[in-house]
Amino acid sequence: MATSLERVTATPAALGFIEELRQRHGPLMFFQSGGCCDGSAPMCYAAGEFALGDTDVYLGNLGGTPFYMGFEQFGYWEHTQLIIDVVPGNGGMFSLDNGTGRRFLTRSRLFTDGECALLRSQPPRQPA
């Protein structure tokens, strides 16, 4: 069994798109929306342009870009691995993918019982 498990990953297409946006906008960050204005979507912001709260949970990095989720939302998703992809369409109104003709999309898979046990031993951490 692996010694560490990623709570969030990205497809090669998403990693390429993140790099395109980083070249255009500088350092980035993600926040998984809880379903308000733009539905439940991964929102991409220029680093520092989205105010994180004390209870927001850091899930990991996607190509060097930190990914966060609200604590309440994490309660619904903690048993799933988030897989960030990119598809044709319009991004969230405030997300940097808006207007590009592509948007980020969250796919997911349930962790196995063994993976859940491993995750209990490695709670979410803060970015390095």
ChimeraX attribute file (.defattr): number of C-alpha atoms within 10 A of each C-alpha:
attribute: neighborCount
match mode: 1-to-1
recipient: residues
	/A:1	7
	/A:2	7
	/A:3	9
	/A:4	11
	/A:5	14
	/A:6	13
	/A:7	21
	/A:8	21
	/A:9	22
	/A:10	21
	/A:11	13
	/A:12	13
	/A:13	14
	/A:14	21
	/A:15	19
	/A:16	14
	/A:17	18
	/A:18	25
	/A:19	19
	/A:20	12
	/A:21	19
	/A:22	18
	/A:23	11
	/A:24	11
	/A:25	13
	/A:26	12
	/A:27	17
	/A:28	21
	/A:29	21
	/A:30	23
	/A:31	22
	/A:32	20
	/A:33	18
	/A:34	16
	/A:35	10
	/A:36	8
	/A:37	11
	/A:38	15
	/A:39	11
	/A:40	15
	/A:41	22
	/A:42	26
	/A:43	25
	/A:44	26
	/A:45	21
	/A:46	17
	/A:47	16
	/A:48	10
	/A:49	10
	/A:50	14
	/A:51	8
	/A:52	13
	/A:53	10
	/A:54	8
	/A:55	10
	/A:56	16
	/A:57	20
	/A:58	21
	/A:59	25
	/A:60	21
	/A:61	19
	/A:62	19
	/A:63	14
	/A:64	13
	/A:65	19
	/A:66	20
	/A:67	23
	/A:68	24
	/A:69	22
	/A:70	18
	/A:71	16
	/A:72	12
	/A:73	16
	/A:74	18
	/A:75	10
	/A:76	9
	/A:77	16
	/A:78	17
	/A:79	18
	/A:80	18
	/A:81	19
	/A:82	22
	/A:83	17
	/A:84	21
	/A:85	19
	/A:86	21
	/A:87	13
	/A:88	11
	/A:89	15
	/A:90	15
	/A:91	24
	/A:92	21
	/A:93	12
	/A:94	13
	/A:95	20
	/A:96	21
	/A:97	23
	/A:98	17
	/A:99	13
	/A:100	12
	/A:101	11
	/A:102	15
	/A:103	24
	/A:104	27
	/A:105	22
	/A:106	17
	/A:107	15
	/A:108	16
	/A:109	11
	/A:110	13
	/A:111	16
	/A:112	11
	/A:113	10
	/A:114	10
	/A:115	17
	/A:116	16
	/A:117	11
	/A:118	16
	/A:119	19
	/A:120	9
	/A:121	10
	/A:122	12
	/A:123	9
	/A:124	15
	/A:125	10
	/A:126	11
	/A:127	12
	/A:128	6
